């Protein structure tokens, strides 16, 4: 499996030439932006940026490569040489001993790490004003850097060679088979999908579908306690995913936990759009989704003001509905919980930087009047945001090593995409992400009413995740300044999913709370917060319990005389595969 170290000389020279060419092209581009006279009516040219820091960075980059080459020569002569650069902690791409044992692969690894660090710093320090354009450039740079890792290619990955030798070529055969199967699926397999079946070993919390229309099924879950809180809880998951992220397996089911705390739980299961739903709008979602679900829950329980919870995009959806009902003169709910949701899109993260006026206009022209946004396209975007974790590790494992992915319920859910009606999808992109109009009182009109989220004056529990890359926690915190009622903010450790779905029984991670009643910025809130060990779920359950009324006998059967059981939970809508 050895490769002559002399061959690294050609590789080194090519890398240096590529780095120098890239630097020259970058500087030429910046210079060209400043040269020449502006056309009539065009904005004046910006001042020429100071390129000295970039030139210094390029010189350091060249010196590091020269030093790396010198260390490789020392290894050739039998001298010990400490690595010039090492992978970041947690980077598993180069953890196999073969990367360090063989001089050629050690050189490729270190040269890649130097190159990726240089490109990343170049994107970070580029003389471009902070904002969507710079974030977009950083994102594209990261995609390029992660895609070009030597671990992703058979010829430059020693683990591929070792595995092929040990299995006598069987790993190559299995890898090709895995790749062909994934090409037929149109996506990369992340888990053993045969290991899960919705309603059998995933999404198994007992309950009944008590209402359905063209867009939703409403599930009422079976109580597990003799007494339940008088006021029910109605959950709105995001309509871009299947709801069972909140009901994976019993040990990590948020729904099951809420039921165990003595709450009567209802949940909306959104339908994956087909061509029959291709013209459904945002207002249709409001009418057939939260407005209808709230009415049915009231009629079943006899409670005029249930508690509601919105997760991710379910947050702005339910808040739009509550503001609309307030405009109609109604007082619809007792409390509001938001899990990793945005109401103010001024800090939308990488997703926001990818959405341009031209891009949204193209979507509007294609599906804005009727059509379907296919779930696999959305899934590809979300995977690209974490390409090392959600793309390249499976390319290496499935195709280069010929492995079969292990069963993992969360990744099964992640692969179970949902289609969206084009009119609803494009309305959301333009009015939320591009225009950031939901936060502005009276800016948006829905079903004939001006929307003002400040009129929602009920207590709210706002949960965010500290490492969330989809809903930045600083942005989620801004909801406290938009909603009209008193709010409690809880900041969970980890990311968008792991921070939200953190079972109390496992007592992992931690969360932060701050009981100050002063008007604080996000950083001021964090500075004064107290870290609590374990899941945030019990803290939320205690808060919700204080707003759920007295204890009453648990209902003996779901629904009522008007709304009878249609089918057992989880229902057929969630089982339908996006096509």
C-alpha positions as CSV (number, residue, x, y, z in Angstrom):
1,X,0.0,0.0,0.0
2,X,3.1,2.3,0.0
3,X,3.5,5.1,-2.5
4,X,7.0,6.4,-3.3
5,X,7.5,9.7,-1.3
6,X,9.2,11.2,-4.4
7,X,5.8,11.5,-6.0
8,X,4.8,14.1,-3.4
9,X,7.1,16.7,-5.1
10,X,4.8,17.0,-8.1
11,X,1.8,17.2,-5.9
12,X,3.5,19.9,-3.8
13,X,4.4,22.0,-6.9
14,X,0.9,21.7,-8.3
15,X,-0.6,22.8,-5.0
16,X,1.7,25.8,-4.7
17,X,1.0,26.9,-8.3
18,X,-2.8,26.5,-7.7
19,X,-2.5,28.6,-4.5
20,X,-0.5,31.3,-6.3
21,X,-2.9,31.4,-9.2
22,X,-5.9,31.7,-6.9
23,X,-4.3,34.5,-5.0
24,X,-3.4,36.4,-8.2
25,X,-6.9,36.0,-9.5
26,X,-8.4,37.2,-6.3
27,X,-6.3,40.3,-6.2
28,X,-6.9,41.0,-9.9
29,X,-10.6,40.8,-9.2
30,X,-10.5,43.2,-6.4
31,X,-8.3,45.6,-8.4
32,X,-10.6,45.4,-11.4
33,X,-13.6,46.4,-9.2
34,X,-11.8,49.7,-8.4
35,X,-10.4,50.5,-11.9
36,X,-11.9,52.5,-14.7
37,X,-14.5,55.2,-14.7
38,X,-18.0,54.4,-13.5
39,X,-20.8,54.5,-16.1
40,X,-23.2,57.3,-15.9
41,X,-25.7,56.8,-13.2
42,X,-23.8,53.9,-11.6
43,X,-22.7,54.0,-7.9
44,X,-19.2,55.4,-7.3
45,X,-16.5,52.8,-6.9
46,X,-15.7,51.8,-3.4
47,X,-12.3,52.7,-2.0
48,X,-9.6,50.3,-2.9
49,X,-9.3,47.8,0.0
50,X,-6.1,47.3,1.8
51,X,-4.7,44.1,0.3
52,X,-1.6,44.0,2.5
53,X,-3.2,41.6,5.1
54,X,-4.2,39.2,2.3
55,X,-0.7,39.4,0.8
56,X,0.8,38.7,4.1
57,X,-1.5,35.8,4.6
58,X,-0.5,34.4,1.2
59,X,3.2,34.7,2.1
60,X,2.6,32.8,5.4
61,X,0.6,30.2,3.4
62,X,3.6,29.6,1.0
63,X,6.0,29.5,3.9
64,X,3.9,26.8,5.7
65,X,3.9,24.7,2.5
66,X,7.7,25.0,2.2
67,X,8.0,24.0,5.9
68,X,5.7,21.0,5.3
69,X,7.7,19.9,2.3
70,X,10.9,20.2,4.4
71,X,9.4,18.0,7.1
72,X,8.5,15.4,4.4
73,X,12.1,15.4,3.3
74,X,13.2,14.7,6.9
75,X,10.9,11.8,7.0
76,X,12.3,10.4,3.8
77,X,15.8,10.6,5.4
78,X,14.5,8.7,8.4
79,X,14.3,11.7,10.8
80,X,11.3,12.2,13.1
81,X,9.0,15.1,12.2
82,X,6.2,16.4,14.2
83,X,3.0,17.2,12.2
84,X,3.0,20.9,11.2
85,X,-0.8,21.0,11.4
86,X,-3.4,18.7,12.9
87,X,-7.1,18.2,12.4
88,X,-9.5,20.0,14.7
89,X,-10.8,18.0,17.7
90,X,-13.7,15.9,16.6
91,X,-12.7,15.8,12.9
92,X,-12.9,12.1,12.2
93,X,-11.9,12.3,8.5
94,X,-8.2,11.7,9.3
95,X,-8.4,9.7,12.5
96,X,-7.2,6.4,11.0
97,X,-3.6,5.6,11.8
98,X,-2.8,5.1,8.0
99,X,-3.0,8.9,7.5
100,X,0.0,9.4,9.8
101,X,2.0,6.2,9.1
102,X,2.4,6.7,5.3
103,X,4.4,9.8,4.4
104,X,2.4,10.4,1.2
105,X,-0.9,10.3,2.9
106,X,0.4,12.3,5.8
107,X,1.5,15.0,3.3
108,X,-1.8,15.0,1.5
109,X,-3.6,15.4,4.9
110,X,-1.5,18.2,6.1
111,X,-1.4,20.0,2.8
112,X,-5.2,19.9,2.6
113,X,-5.5,21.2,6.2
114,X,-3.2,24.1,5.3
115,X,-5.1,24.9,2.1
116,X,-8.5,24.7,3.7
117,X,-7.4,27.0,6.6
118,X,-6.1,29.5,4.0
119,X,-9.3,29.5,1.9
120,X,-11.5,29.8,5.0
121,X,-9.5,32.8,6.3
122,X,-9.5,34.4,2.9
123,X,-13.3,34.2,2.9
124,X,-13.5,35.5,6.4
125,X,-11.2,38.5,5.9
126,X,-12.3,39.4,2.3
127,X,-12.9,43.1,2.1
128,X,-16.7,42.7,1.7
129,X,-19.2,44.2,4.1
130,X,-20.6,41.8,6.6
131,X,-24.0,40.6,5.4
132,X,-25.7,38.1,3.1
133,X,-23.0,38.4,0.4
134,X,-20.1,37.7,2.7
135,X,-22.0,34.8,4.4
136,X,-22.8,33.4,1.0
137,X,-19.1,33.5,0.0
138,X,-18.1,31.8,3.3
139,X,-20.7,29.1,2.7
140,X,-19.6,28.4,-0.8
141,X,-16.0,28.4,0.3
142,X,-16.8,25.9,3.0
143,X,-18.7,23.6,0.5
144,X,-15.6,23.7,-1.7
145,X,-13.2,23.0,1.1
146,X,-15.2,20.1,2.5
147,X,-15.8,18.6,-1.0
148,X,-12.1,18.6,-1.8
149,X,-10.9,16.7,1.2
150,X,-8.5,13.8,0.2
151,X,-10.6,11.5,2.3
152,X,-13.4,11.8,-0.2
153,X,-11.5,10.2,-3.1
154,X,-10.5,6.6,-3.6
155,X,-7.0,7.4,-4.9
156,X,-6.1,9.7,-1.9
157,X,-7.8,7.8,1.0
158,X,-5.6,5.1,2.6
159,X,-8.6,3.6,4.4
160,X,-10.2,2.8,1.0
161,X,-7.0,1.0,-0.1
162,X,-6.6,-0.9,3.2
163,X,-10.3,-2.0,3.3
164,X,-10.1,-3.1,-0.3
165,X,-7.0,-5.2,0.4
166,X,-8.4,-6.7,3.6
167,X,-11.8,-7.7,1.9
168,X,-10.1,-8.8,-1.3
169,X,-12.1,-6.2,-3.3
170,X,-15.5,-7.0,-1.8
171,X,-15.7,-3.5,-0.3
172,X,-15.4,-2.0,-3.8
173,X,-18.1,-4.2,-5.1
174,X,-20.4,-3.3,-2.1
175,X,-19.6,0.3,-2.5
176,X,-20.6,0.3,-6.2
177,X,-23.8,-1.5,-5.3
178,X,-24.6,1.0,-2.6
179,X,-23.9,3.9,-5.0
180,X,-26.2,2.5,-7.7
181,X,-29.0,1.9,-5.2
182,X,-28.7,5.5,-3.9
183,X,-28.7,6.8,-7.5
184,X,-32.1,5.1,-7.9
185,X,-33.3,6.7,-4.7
186,X,-32.0,10.1,-5.7
187,X,-30.3,10.6,-2.3
188,X,-27.5,9.3,-0.1
189,X,-28.5,6.6,2.4
190,X,-27.7,7.7,6.0
191,X,-29.3,4.9,7.9
192,X,-30.6,1.4,7.5
193,X,-34.1,2.4,6.4
194,X,-35.4,-1.2,6.6
195,X,-34.9,-1.1,10.3
196,X,-37.8,1.3,10.9
197,X,-41.5,1.3,10.2
198,X,-43.7,4.3,11.1
199,X,-46.3,3.2,13.7
200,X,-44.4,0.0,14.5
201,X,-41.1,1.0,16.1
202,X,-41.2,4.7,15.4
203,X,-44.0,7.2,16.0
204,X,-45.7,4.7,18.4
205,X,-47.2,6.8,21.1
206,X,-50.8,5.6,21.4
207,X,-53.5,7.9,20.1
208,X,-56.2,8.5,17.5
209,X,-56.8,10.6,14.5
210,X,-60.0,12.5,15.4
211,X,-60.2,14.9,12.5
212,X,-58.8,15.3,9.0
213,X,-59.1,17.6,6.0
214,X,-57.1,17.9,2.8
215,X,-54.1,19.3,4.6
216,X,-54.0,17.9,8.2
217,X,-54.8,15.1,10.4
218,X,-55.4,16.0,14.1
219,X,-54.1,13.4,16.5
220,X,-55.4,13.1,20.1
221,X,-53.0,11.0,22.3
222,X,-54.2,8.5,24.8
223,X,-53.6,9.6,28.4
224,X,-51.3,7.5,30.6
225,X,-52.3,9.1,34.0
226,X,-55.6,8.9,35.9
227,X,-55.8,12.7,36.1
228,X,-54.9,15.2,33.4
229,X,-54.6,19.0,33.3
230,X,-57.9,20.6,32.4
231,X,-56.3,22.7,29.7
232,X,-55.0,20.7,26.7
233,X,-51.8,21.2,24.7
234,X,-52.0,21.6,20.9
235,X,-48.7,21.0,19.1
236,X,-47.8,22.4,15.6
237,X,-44.7,20.8,14.2
238,X,-43.0,22.3,11.1
239,X,-44.9,21.6,7.8
240,X,-41.6,21.0,6.0
241,X,-40.9,17.8,7.9
242,X,-42.8,14.8,9.2
243,X,-44.1,15.3,12.7
244,X,-42.6,12.2,14.3
245,X,-39.3,14.0,15.0
246,X,-41.3,14.8,18.2
247,X,-42.3,11.1,18.6
248,X,-39.4,9.0,17.5
249,X,-39.1,6.1,19.9
250,X,-40.5,5.9,23.4
251,X,-37.3,6.8,25.1
252,X,-36.8,10.0,23.2
253,X,-40.4,11.0,22.4
254,X,-41.3,14.6,23.3
255,X,-45.0,13.7,22.7
256,X,-44.8,10.7,25.1
257,X,-43.1,12.8,27.7
258,X,-45.8,15.5,27.6
259,X,-48.5,12.8,27.9
260,X,-46.6,11.3,30.9
261,X,-46.7,14.7,32.6
262,X,-50.5,14.6,32.7
263,X,-51.3,16.9,29.7
264,X,-54.0,16.1,27.1
265,X,-51.9,16.3,24.0
266,X,-53.2,17.0,20.5
267,X,-50.9,17.3,17.5
268,X,-51.2,18.4,13.8
269,X,-49.8,15.9,11.2
270,X,-49.3,17.9,8.0
271,X,-49.8,16.2,4.6
272,X,-47.0,15.9,2.1
273,X,-48.2,17.8,-1.0
274,X,-49.1,16.1,-4.2
275,X,-50.2,17.7,-7.5
276,X,-53.7,17.8,-6.0
277,X,-52.4,20.3,-3.4
278,X,-50.2,22.2,-5.8
279,X,-52.2,25.5,-5.5
280,X,-52.5,25.6,-1.7
281,X,-51.4,29.0,-0.3
282,X,-50.1,30.2,3.1
283,X,-53.6,31.4,3.9
284,X,-55.0,28.0,3.1
285,X,-52.5,26.5,5.5
286,X,-53.7,29.0,8.2
287,X,-57.4,28.2,7.5
288,X,-57.1,24.4,7.3
289,X,-54.2,24.1,9.8
290,X,-54.1,26.1,13.1
291,X,-57.5,27.8,12.8
292,X,-59.3,24.5,12.2
293,X,-57.2,22.6,14.7
294,X,-57.9,25.1,17.4
295,X,-61.6,25.0,16.8
296,X,-61.7,21.2,16.9
297,X,-59.7,21.0,20.1
298,X,-62.0,23.5,21.8
299,X,-65.1,21.6,20.7
300,X,-63.7,18.2,21.8
301,X,-62.4,19.4,25.3
302,X,-64.9,22.2,26.0
303,X,-61.9,24.4,26.9
304,X,-62.0,27.9,25.3
305,X,-58.3,28.6,25.6
306,X,-55.9,25.7,25.1
307,X,-52.1,25.9,25.3
308,X,-50.3,25.8,22.0
309,X,-46.7,24.9,20.9
310,X,-45.0,25.7,17.6
311,X,-41.8,24.0,16.6
312,X,-39.5,25.5,14.0
313,X,-41.6,26.8,11.1
314,X,-44.7,25.8,13.1
315,X,-43.8,28.8,15.3
316,X,-44.4,31.6,12.8
317,X,-47.4,29.6,11.5
318,X,-49.2,29.4,14.8
319,X,-48.2,33.0,15.7
320,X,-49.8,34.2,12.4
321,X,-53.0,32.4,13.4
322,X,-53.1,33.8,16.9
323,X,-52.5,37.4,15.6
324,X,-55.2,36.9,13.1
325,X,-57.7,35.7,15.7
326,X,-56.7,38.6,17.9
327,X,-57.5,40.9,15.0
328,X,-60.9,39.3,14.9
329,X,-61.5,40.1,18.6
330,X,-60.9,36.6,19.9
331,X,-58.8,35.5,22.9
332,X,-57.7,32.1,21.5
333,X,-55.1,30.6,23.8
334,X,-53.8,30.5,27.4
335,X,-50.1,30.3,26.6
336,X,-47.6,29.9,23.7
337,X,-44.5,27.8,23.5
338,X,-42.0,28.4,20.7
339,X,-39.2,25.8,20.0
340,X,-36.3,26.9,17.8
341,X,-38.6,29.4,15.9
342,X,-38.0,32.7,14.1
343,X,-40.4,35.6,14.2
344,X,-37.7,38.2,13.3
345,X,-35.7,37.1,10.2
346,X,-33.0,39.8,10.4
347,X,-30.5,37.2,11.5
348,X,-31.5,34.2,9.3
349,X,-28.1,32.4,9.3
350,X,-26.7,30.6,6.3
351,X,-30.2,29.7,4.9
352,X,-31.0,33.4,4.6
353,X,-27.8,34.1,2.8
354,X,-28.6,31.6,0.2
355,X,-32.0,33.1,-0.6
356,X,-31.6,36.0,-3.1
357,X,-34.2,38.1,-4.9
358,X,-33.3,36.4,-8.1
359,X,-33.5,32.9,-6.6
360,X,-36.9,33.5,-5.0
361,X,-38.2,35.1,-8.1
362,X,-37.2,32.0,-10.1
363,X,-39.1,29.8,-7.6
364,X,-42.1,32.1,-7.9
365,X,-42.0,31.9,-11.7
366,X,-41.7,28.1,-11.6
367,X,-44.1,27.0,-8.8
368,X,-45.5,30.2,-7.2
369,X,-48.8,30.0,-9.0
370,X,-49.1,26.2,-8.8
371,X,-46.6,23.4,-8.4
372,X,-44.8,21.3,-5.8
373,X,-41.5,22.0,-4.1
374,X,-40.1,18.5,-3.8
375,X,-38.8,17.5,-0.4
376,X,-35.6,16.0,-1.8
377,X,-34.6,19.5,-3.0
378,X,-35.0,20.9,0.5
379,X,-33.3,18.0,2.1
380,X,-30.3,18.6,-0.2
381,X,-30.0,22.2,0.9
382,X,-30.2,21.2,4.6
383,X,-27.6,18.5,4.0
384,X,-25.3,21.0,2.3
385,X,-25.3,23.2,5.4
386,X,-23.6,20.4,7.2
387,X,-21.9,18.5,4.3
388,X,-19.2,16.8,6.3
389,X,-21.8,15.2,8.7
390,X,-24.6,14.7,6.2
391,X,-22.9,14.0,2.9
392,X,-19.3,13.2,2.8
393,X,-19.1,10.8,5.7
394,X,-21.7,8.6,4.0
395,X,-19.9,9.0,0.6
396,X,-16.8,7.6,2.3
397,X,-18.5,5.0,4.4
398,X,-21.1,3.7,1.9
399,X,-19.2,4.0,-1.4
400,X,-15.5,3.9,-0.6
401,X,-15.6,1.4,2.2
402,X,-18.7,-0.4,1.1
403,X,-20.4,-0.2,4.6
404,X,-24.1,-0.4,5.3
405,X,-25.3,2.5,7.4
406,X,-26.4,1.6,11.0
407,X,-30.0,2.1,12.1
408,X,-30.6,5.6,13.6
409,X,-34.1,6.8,14.1
410,X,-33.2,10.5,13.7
411,X,-31.5,10.0,10.4
412,X,-34.4,7.9,9.2
413,X,-36.7,10.9,9.9
414,X,-34.2,13.2,8.2
415,X,-34.4,11.1,5.0
416,X,-38.2,11.0,5.1
417,X,-38.8,14.3,3.2
418,X,-42.0,16.2,2.6
419,X,-43.3,18.0,-0.4
420,X,-44.7,21.6,-0.2
421,X,-47.2,23.5,-2.3
422,X,-45.4,26.0,-4.4
423,X,-47.6,29.0,-3.6
424,X,-47.2,28.5,0.2
425,X,-43.5,27.9,-0.1
426,X,-42.7,30.9,-2.2
427,X,-44.9,33.2,-0.1
428,X,-43.0,32.1,3.0
429,X,-39.6,32.7,1.4
430,X,-40.5,36.2,0.2
431,X,-42.4,37.6,3.1
432,X,-40.4,36.0,5.9
433,X,-36.8,35.6,4.7
434,X,-36.5,38.3,2.0
435,X,-38.8,41.0,3.4
436,X,-38.8,40.1,7.1
437,X,-42.4,41.4,7.2
438,X,-43.9,39.2,10.0
439,X,-42.3,41.3,12.8
440,X,-43.7,44.6,11.4
441,X,-47.1,45.4,12.9
442,X,-49.7,45.6,10.1
443,X,-47.3,44.9,7.3
444,X,-48.8,41.5,6.3
445,X,-52.5,40.8,5.7
446,X,-53.8,37.3,6.1
447,X,-57.4,36.2,5.5
448,X,-58.5,39.9,5.5
449,X,-56.8,40.8,8.7
450,X,-53.7,42.9,9.4
451,X,-51.2,40.8,11.4
452,X,-49.6,42.3,14.6
453,X,-47.7,39.8,16.7
454,X,-47.5,42.4,19.5
455,X,-51.2,41.7,20.1
456,X,-50.4,38.2,21.3
457,X,-50.3,39.1,24.9
458,X,-50.3,35.6,26.5
459,X,-47.3,34.2,28.5
460,X,-44.8,32.6,26.2
461,X,-42.0,30.1,26.7
462,X,-39.3,30.6,24.0
463,X,-36.7,27.9,23.6
464,X,-33.6,28.1,21.5
465,X,-30.5,26.0,21.0
466,X,-27.0,27.5,21.5
467,X,-25.4,25.8,18.5
468,X,-28.4,25.9,16.2
469,X,-27.3,26.8,12.6
470,X,-30.8,27.0,11.2
471,X,-32.4,29.2,13.9
472,X,-29.6,31.3,15.5
473,X,-30.4,31.6,19.2
474,X,-29.8,35.4,19.1
475,X,-32.5,35.6,16.4
476,X,-34.9,33.4,18.4
477,X,-34.3,35.7,21.4
478,X,-35.7,38.6,19.4
479,X,-39.2,37.1,19.7
480,X,-39.3,38.3,23.2
481,X,-39.4,41.9,21.9
482,X,-42.1,41.1,19.3
483,X,-44.7,39.2,21.3
484,X,-46.9,41.3,23.6
485,X,-47.0,39.1,26.7
486,X,-44.5,38.1,29.4
487,X,-41.9,35.6,28.2
488,X,-39.6,33.0,29.6
489,X,-36.5,32.2,27.6
490,X,-34.5,29.0,27.8
491,X,-31.3,28.3,25.9
492,X,-30.5,24.6,25.4
493,X,-27.1,23.2,24.6
494,X,-26.4,21.6,21.2
495,X,-28.1,22.2,17.9
496,X,-31.4,22.6,16.2
497,X,-32.5,18.9,16.7
498,X,-30.3,17.6,19.5
499,X,-31.0,20.7,21.6
500,X,-34.8,20.3,21.1
501,X,-35.1,16.5,21.4
502,X,-33.2,16.0,24.6
503,X,-35.0,13.4,26.7
504,X,-35.3,14.2,30.4
505,X,-34.8,10.5,31.3
506,X,-31.2,10.6,29.8
507,X,-30.2,13.7,31.7
508,X,-27.8,14.8,29.0
509,X,-26.3,18.2,28.2
510,X,-27.6,21.4,29.9
511,X,-29.6,24.6,29.5
512,X,-29.5,28.2,30.6
513,X,-32.2,30.3,32.2
514,X,-32.4,33.9,33.5
515,X,-35.2,35.1,35.7
516,X,-34.4,38.8,35.3
517,X,-37.5,40.9,34.4
518,X,-35.4,43.7,32.9
519,X,-35.3,44.4,29.2
520,X,-32.1,42.7,28.2
521,X,-30.2,42.1,25.0
522,X,-29.4,38.5,24.1
523,X,-25.8,38.8,25.3
524,X,-26.9,40.5,28.5
525,X,-29.3,37.7,29.1
526,X,-26.6,35.1,28.6
527,X,-24.2,36.9,30.9
528,X,-26.7,36.8,33.7
529,X,-28.0,33.3,33.0
530,X,-27.5,30.2,35.2
531,X,-26.6,26.9,33.7
532,X,-28.8,23.9,34.7
533,X,-27.7,20.4,34.1
534,X,-29.9,18.0,32.0
535,X,-32.8,18.5,29.7
536,X,-34.9,21.7,29.5
537,X,-38.1,19.6,29.2
538,X,-38.9,19.5,33.0
539,X,-38.4,23.2,33.3
540,X,-40.9,23.7,30.4
541,X,-43.3,21.1,31.9
542,X,-43.4,22.9,35.2
543,X,-44.0,26.3,33.4
544,X,-46.8,24.8,31.3
545,X,-48.4,23.0,34.3
546,X,-48.8,26.4,36.0
547,X,-50.9,27.5,33.0
548,X,-52.9,24.3,32.5
549,X,-55.6,24.6,35.2
550,X,-56.9,22.1,37.7
551,X,-56.5,18.3,37.5
552,X,-59.5,16.4,36.1
553,X,-60.3,12.8,35.3
554,X,-58.6,11.6,32.1
555,X,-60.9,11.2,29.1
556,X,-62.0,7.6,28.6
557,X,-62.0,7.8,24.8
558,X,-60.8,10.2,22.2
559,X,-62.8,12.8,20.5
560,X,-66.5,13.2,21.2
561,X,-69.9,12.6,19.6
562,X,-69.0,14.8,16.7
563,X,-65.3,13.9,16.2
564,X,-64.9,10.2,16.4
565,X,-61.7,8.1,15.9
566,X,-60.9,7.9,12.2
567,X,-57.9,5.7,12.5
568,X,-55.2,5.0,15.1
569,X,-52.2,7.3,15.5
570,X,-49.9,8.1,13.8
571,X,-52.4,8.2,10.9
572,X,-51.9,7.6,7.2
573,X,-50.7,11.1,6.2
574,X,-47.4,10.7,7.9
575,X,-46.9,7.3,6.3
576,X,-47.2,8.7,2.8
577,X,-43.9,8.9,1.0
578,X,-43.0,12.1,-0.9
579,X,-42.9,11.5,-4.6
